[in-house]
Amino acid sequence: MEFRFIAASFVLVSALAVTLQVFFFSPISPDILELPPEHSTPLFAPNNHLQGVVKLGEGILNKPEGLCVDQKGMLYAATRDGWIKRLHTNGSCENWKKIHNKDTLLGLTVTRAGDLVVCDTDEGLIKVSEDGVVTALATHVNGENIWFADDVVEAGDGSLYFSVASTKFGLHNWHLDVLEAKPHGQLLKYDPVTMETSLVLDGLGFANGVAVSLDQEFLVVCESWKFRCLKYWLKEEMRGKVDVFIDNLPGCPDNINLAPDGSFWIAILQLTSSRMKFVHSSKAIKHVLATFPKLYERVRAVDRSAMAINVGSDGKIIKRLDDPTGEVMAFVTSVLEFDGKLYFGSLKNNFIGMLPLATLA
């Protein structure tokens, strides 16, 4: 009898301790998040296109998250070991510039002047010269440090627009922003003439990829956990107006890149599984997962499949590419079209995937 009492008391105390841990020390203050409805049209049917990629730089590239290409056709990738790697037109891979020993490099772009500009989640927006000199461009906005700079694009006037995924959570606990489901993202603008940084949009749902339209009339910024992309108008008569470019996406939009024909390629993360729908329906479950990260790893599915979509300038989906089982590619974060080929970056794989567009005809 005494043993049973002691055992019951232990269970009760343990349960109370866990409850206190979850609700009083949880790092989030969550909202319920409604996931987009499932699509049943043939266009949204999964396929195996991404299982046919050619692996470039396999074993040399450590999770190449962001990709860009310069005027000479050389591909640049920011990797999780602090390198900027360069892939030549013949397919060879070069250790181009070592920035640091951290895993904080994300989106990047080559400007018309030939400078490489990179988002660093610790340092803000940085420029890397051909001789390896690193210059900080944007480290503060409105007196606050810029943390979690995510992706960057150059507009026609030379301004650099870049996203801040979250002003509350950092790179290594980005999933807490998704669980909390409150908008902490921003779109910022760096003016290279005045060297000043300004706030363009605030209150975004995990601001991610950014791209400018072919005619320079608007910019698209991805809101990952809102499953949509916004259109921010740049042309004079519409400047500053915001519209929804595309919503109800079949997953979370990550990076976005302009294609030569004026359409856009968007990497899609799988955060819409049945398990995640259950998670986002309960604040209590969100508190538990936020308090015990290993439990969250069990329910998330971003590293178990890959998806990319091609969207027209009118916001309508044209094409979908998948590796539904993650057999070859998983956790695809960026898609870049150049010279008749698609290139795929990933936070799961140790290579860049290459797929000739002709194979999709």
Salt bridges, closest charged atoms under 4 A:
GLU38 OE2 - LYS277 NZ 3.36
GLU58 OE2 - LYS55 NZ 3.80
GLU94 OE1 - ARG86 NE 3.12
GLU94 OE1 - HIS88 NE2 2.74
ASP103 OD1 - HIS172 NE2 2.98
ASP120 OD2 - HIS100 NE2 2.79
ASP122 OD2 - LYS102 NZ 3.36
GLU123 OE2 - LYS102 NZ 3.41
GLU130 OE1 - ARG86 NH1 3.98
GLU154 OE1 - ARG112 NH1 2.95
GLU180 OE1 - LYS168 NZ 2.84
GLU180 OE2 - HIS184 NE2 2.66
GLU217 OE1 - LYS235 NZ 3.60
GLU223 OE2 - LYS226 NZ 3.92
GLU223 OE1 - ARG228 NE 2.55
GLU236 OE2 - ARG239 NH2 3.55
GLU237 OE2 - LYS235 NZ 3.70
GLU297 OE1 - ARG300 NE 3.36
ASP303 OD2 - ARG300 NH2 3.50
ASP322 OD2 - ARG320 NE 2.68
